[in-house]
Amino acid sequence: MSDALVAYVNNRFVPLEEATVHIEDRGFQFADGVYEVVACFGGTFLDLAPHLDRLQRSLDAVAIAMPCPRPELEALLQQAYARNPFQDAMVYIQVTRGRAARAHLLHEEIAPTLVITVRQLPQPSDAKLAQGAVGITLRDIRWKRCDIKSIALLASVMGKLEAKRAGADEAFWTDAHGHLLEGCATNILAVIDGVLVTHPLDHQVLGGITRHMALQIAAELGIAVEARPWRLDEPGLSECMLTSTTNAVLPVCRLDGRPIGDGRPGAVTLRLRARMVERLRQLSERGRHG
């Protein structure tokens, strides 16, 4: 397989360096689009159906048509993975409303733009796993429909820049009452009095596929789970963790300059991560030998 990267743009596969959309694409002009990121292990996609279900929900919420029938999209994702040189990959799907002269309101039907790109799936370093991630909290400045996986990510970019300036890995948004919502590109969970706690899904939080997987694993392990608003200053808070496609479950050991619990990865976090990583390893092995 060639090491040259290949992208899919509107009905054709092209070298990544040649992959472009028109300047009047509404994704560029208005951030008028949605996206998904799916992990693929050895050719086997992780939770593809829930990802495509969420893509459909996002498209429905902003009244953009699915650019092709779902079986065709699934086939395109497999082709995109196969055309790129990665065993374990991060496959990015972006759908915009399409190309039209710049105006907020469209007066004609246009075809959606579909872009698929593939990158190496990044993994946290051994040092990061041993030490845990460092985070900061920021008052939420995002729009009020964070349940839509929109490509309008400027607030998250600003949050990541704030985290970098603070020497942190991630910024986590808080509401007006100090409740932890989610990170710029992650969900966040806590262990409080032995219960795994996470903010309930609403318009302030994106329903992360890895978050959902972590909650399922917790139930399998007999760990109590509760979806409710929570704060960092609650008595009994002993662990924090983030979840995402690229990190699986990762301990968060410092927030706003203060240690969480004893400042080391907690037992619940490590149990969840071990079980999830084992499942991902099995997926990769299955794909490699399938």
C-alpha positions as CSV (number, residue, x, y, z in Angstrom):
1,M,0.0,0.0,0.0
2,S,1.3,3.5,-0.9
3,D,2.0,5.9,2.0
4,A,0.3,8.7,0.0
5,L,-2.9,9.8,1.8
6,V,-6.2,9.7,0.0
7,A,-9.4,11.6,0.7
8,Y,-12.9,11.4,-0.6
9,V,-14.6,14.6,-1.8
10,N,-17.9,14.7,-3.6
11,N,-18.0,11.4,-5.5
12,R,-14.3,10.8,-6.0
13,F,-11.2,9.7,-4.2
14,V,-8.3,12.0,-4.7
15,P,-4.8,12.5,-3.2
16,L,-5.1,14.4,0.0
17,E,-2.9,17.2,-1.3
18,E,-5.5,17.7,-4.2
19,A,-8.6,17.5,-2.0
20,T,-10.4,20.8,-2.1
21,V,-13.9,22.3,-1.9
22,H,-15.2,25.4,-3.6
23,I,-14.7,28.8,-1.8
24,E,-18.5,29.2,-1.7
25,D,-19.1,25.9,0.1
26,R,-21.3,26.8,3.1
27,G,-19.0,24.9,5.4
28,F,-16.3,27.5,4.7
29,Q,-18.6,30.5,4.6
30,F,-20.9,29.7,7.5
31,A,-19.6,26.6,9.3
32,D,-22.9,25.2,8.0
33,G,-22.3,21.5,8.5
34,V,-21.7,18.6,10.9
35,Y,-19.1,15.9,11.3
36,E,-18.3,12.6,12.9
37,V,-15.0,10.9,13.8
38,V,-14.9,7.1,13.9
39,A,-12.0,4.8,15.1
40,C,-11.2,1.9,12.8
41,F,-9.1,-1.0,14.1
42,G,-7.6,-3.2,11.5
43,G,-10.5,-2.5,9.2
44,T,-13.2,-2.9,11.8
45,F,-15.0,0.3,12.8
46,L,-15.7,0.9,16.4
47,D,-19.5,1.4,17.0
48,L,-20.1,2.6,13.5
49,A,-23.9,2.3,13.8
50,P,-24.1,4.7,16.8
51,H,-21.8,7.1,15.0
52,L,-23.9,7.1,11.9
53,D,-27.1,7.4,14.0
54,R,-25.6,10.5,15.6
55,L,-24.6,11.9,12.2
56,Q,-28.2,11.5,11.0
57,R,-29.5,13.2,14.2
58,S,-27.1,16.1,13.6
59,L,-28.1,16.4,10.0
60,D,-31.8,16.3,10.8
61,A,-31.3,19.0,13.5
62,V,-29.9,21.4,10.9
63,A,-32.0,20.3,8.0
64,I,-29.2,18.9,5.8
65,A,-29.9,15.8,3.8
66,M,-27.7,12.7,4.2
67,P,-25.5,13.0,1.1
68,C,-26.0,9.3,0.1
69,P,-27.8,6.2,1.3
70,R,-26.3,4.8,4.5
71,P,-25.1,1.5,3.0
72,E,-23.2,3.6,0.4
73,L,-21.7,5.8,3.1
74,E,-20.5,2.7,5.0
75,A,-18.9,1.3,1.8
76,L,-17.2,4.7,1.2
77,L,-15.8,4.6,4.7
78,Q,-14.4,1.1,4.2
79,Q,-12.8,2.2,0.9
80,A,-11.3,5.3,2.5
81,Y,-9.8,3.2,5.2
82,A,-8.4,0.7,2.7
83,R,-6.9,3.4,0.5
84,N,-4.8,4.8,3.4
85,P,-1.7,3.3,5.1
86,F,-2.9,2.9,8.7
87,Q,-3.7,-0.2,10.7
88,D,-5.6,1.7,13.4
89,A,-7.1,4.9,12.0
90,M,-9.3,7.9,12.7
91,V,-11.8,8.4,10.0
92,Y,-13.3,11.8,9.7
93,I,-16.7,12.4,8.0
94,Q,-17.8,16.0,7.2
95,V,-21.1,17.0,5.6
96,T,-21.9,20.6,4.7
97,R,-25.0,22.0,3.2
98,G,-23.1,22.4,-0.1
99,R,-22.0,25.1,-2.5
100,A,-24.1,28.2,-3.1
101,A,-23.6,32.0,-3.5
102,R,-23.1,33.5,-0.1
103,A,-26.4,34.2,1.5
104,H,-27.8,33.1,4.9
105,L,-31.0,31.9,3.3
106,L,-31.0,29.5,0.3
107,H,-33.5,30.0,-2.4
108,E,-32.7,26.8,-4.3
109,E,-31.9,23.1,-3.6
110,I,-28.2,22.3,-3.5
111,A,-26.4,19.0,-3.1
112,P,-24.6,18.4,0.3
113,T,-20.8,18.3,0.3
114,L,-19.3,15.0,1.7
115,V,-15.7,14.8,2.7
116,I,-13.9,11.7,4.2
117,T,-10.3,11.8,5.4
118,V,-8.2,9.2,7.3
119,R,-5.4,9.7,9.8
120,Q,-3.4,7.6,12.1
121,L,-5.3,7.0,15.4
122,P,-3.3,8.8,18.0
123,Q,-2.7,7.2,21.4
124,P,-1.9,8.8,24.8
125,S,1.8,8.4,25.7
126,D,2.8,6.0,28.5
127,A,3.9,9.1,30.5
128,K,0.4,10.7,30.1
129,L,-1.3,7.4,31.2
130,A,1.0,7.2,34.3
131,Q,0.7,10.8,35.3
132,G,-2.8,11.6,34.1
133,A,-4.1,14.5,32.1
134,V,-4.0,18.1,33.4
135,G,-7.1,20.3,32.8
136,I,-8.5,23.7,33.4
137,T,-12.1,24.8,33.6
138,L,-13.6,27.7,31.7
139,R,-17.1,29.3,31.8
140,D,-19.0,27.9,28.8
141,I,-19.1,30.4,25.9
142,R,-20.5,28.0,23.3
143,W,-23.8,28.0,21.5
144,K,-26.9,26.4,23.0
145,R,-27.1,23.3,20.8
146,C,-23.9,21.4,21.8
147,D,-25.8,18.1,21.3
148,I,-25.3,18.8,17.5
149,K,-21.9,17.8,16.3
150,S,-21.4,21.0,14.4
151,I,-18.2,21.9,12.5
152,A,-18.5,25.4,14.2
153,L,-15.7,24.7,16.7
154,L,-14.2,28.2,17.3
155,A,-15.1,28.1,21.0
156,S,-13.3,24.8,21.3
157,V,-10.3,26.1,19.5
158,M,-10.2,29.1,21.9
159,G,-10.6,26.7,24.9
160,K,-7.7,24.5,23.7
161,L,-5.5,27.6,23.3
162,E,-6.3,28.6,26.9
163,A,-5.4,25.1,28.0
164,K,-2.1,25.3,26.2
165,R,-1.3,28.6,27.7
166,A,-2.0,27.1,31.1
167,G,0.2,24.1,30.5
168,A,-2.9,21.8,30.4
169,D,-4.1,19.1,28.1
170,E,-7.8,20.0,28.0
171,A,-10.2,22.7,28.9
172,F,-13.6,21.7,30.5
173,W,-16.6,23.9,30.2
174,T,-18.7,24.8,33.3
175,D,-22.2,26.3,33.5
176,A,-23.3,29.3,35.5
177,H,-23.5,27.1,38.6
178,G,-20.1,25.6,38.3
179,H,-21.3,22.2,37.0
180,L,-18.8,20.4,34.8
181,L,-20.3,19.9,31.3
182,E,-17.7,18.5,28.9
183,G,-14.3,19.2,27.4
184,C,-13.4,21.0,24.2
185,A,-13.1,17.6,22.5
186,T,-13.9,15.2,25.3
187,N,-16.5,14.1,27.8
188,I,-15.7,14.3,31.5
189,L,-16.8,11.9,34.3
190,A,-16.0,11.8,38.0
191,V,-16.1,9.2,40.8
192,I,-18.0,10.6,43.8
193,D,-18.5,8.4,46.8
194,G,-17.8,5.4,44.6
195,V,-20.4,6.3,42.0
196,L,-19.4,7.1,38.4
197,V,-21.1,10.5,37.7
198,T,-21.5,12.4,34.5
199,H,-23.6,15.3,33.3
200,P,-26.9,14.2,31.8
201,L,-27.3,14.5,28.0
202,D,-29.0,17.7,27.1
203,H,-28.3,20.7,24.8
204,Q,-25.2,21.5,26.8
205,V,-23.4,18.2,26.2
206,L,-22.7,16.0,23.2
207,G,-23.5,12.3,23.7
208,G,-20.0,10.9,23.2
209,I,-19.9,7.4,21.8
210,T,-16.9,6.6,23.9
211,R,-18.7,8.1,26.9
212,H,-21.6,5.7,26.3
213,M,-19.2,2.8,26.0
214,A,-17.5,3.7,29.3
215,L,-20.9,3.8,31.0
216,Q,-21.8,0.3,29.6
217,I,-18.5,-1.1,30.8
218,A,-19.0,0.4,34.2
219,A,-22.4,-1.3,34.5
220,E,-20.8,-4.6,33.4
221,L,-18.1,-4.2,36.2
222,G,-20.8,-3.5,38.8
223,I,-19.8,0.2,39.2
224,A,-22.8,2.4,40.0
225,V,-23.5,5.1,37.5
226,E,-25.5,8.4,37.9
227,A,-26.2,11.0,35.3
228,R,-26.6,14.4,37.2
229,P,-25.0,17.8,37.3
230,W,-21.8,17.7,39.5
231,R,-19.1,20.1,40.7
232,L,-15.5,19.8,41.5
233,D,-15.9,20.9,45.1
234,E,-18.3,18.1,46.0
235,P,-17.3,16.0,49.1
236,G,-16.3,12.5,48.2
237,L,-14.9,13.3,44.7
238,S,-11.9,11.1,44.3
239,E,-11.3,10.7,40.6
240,C,-11.9,12.4,37.3
241,M,-11.5,11.0,33.8
242,L,-12.1,12.1,30.2
243,T,-13.4,10.0,27.3
244,S,-13.0,10.4,23.6
245,T,-12.3,8.5,20.4
246,T,-8.6,9.2,20.5
247,N,-8.1,8.7,24.3
248,A,-10.5,6.0,25.2
249,V,-10.6,6.5,29.0
250,L,-7.9,8.8,30.3
251,P,-7.4,9.8,33.9
252,V,-7.5,13.5,34.7
253,C,-5.3,14.0,37.8
254,R,-5.1,17.8,38.1
255,L,-7.8,20.5,37.4
256,D,-7.2,24.2,37.8
257,G,-3.9,23.6,39.5
258,R,-5.2,21.3,42.2
259,P,-4.9,17.5,42.4
260,I,-7.9,15.3,42.0
261,G,-8.0,12.8,44.9
262,D,-4.4,11.8,45.6
263,G,-3.2,13.2,42.3
264,R,-2.7,9.8,40.7
265,P,-4.9,7.8,38.3
266,G,-7.7,6.2,40.3
267,A,-8.7,2.6,40.6
268,V,-12.1,3.0,38.9
269,T,-10.6,4.9,36.0
270,L,-7.9,2.3,35.5
271,R,-10.5,-0.6,35.6
272,L,-12.6,1.2,32.9
273,R,-9.6,1.9,30.7
274,A,-8.2,-1.6,31.0
275,R,-11.5,-3.2,29.9
276,M,-12.0,-0.7,27.1
277,V,-8.4,-1.0,25.8
278,E,-8.8,-4.8,25.8
279,R,-11.9,-4.6,23.6
280,L,-10.1,-2.2,21.2
281,R,-7.2,-4.6,21.1
282,Q,-9.5,-7.5,20.2
283,L,-11.0,-5.4,17.4
284,S,-7.6,-4.7,16.0
285,E,-6.5,-8.3,16.2
286,R,-9.7,-9.5,14.6
287,G,-9.2,-7.0,11.7
288,R,-5.5,-8.0,11.3
289,H,-6.3,-11.7,11.1
290,G,-9.8,-11.5,9.6
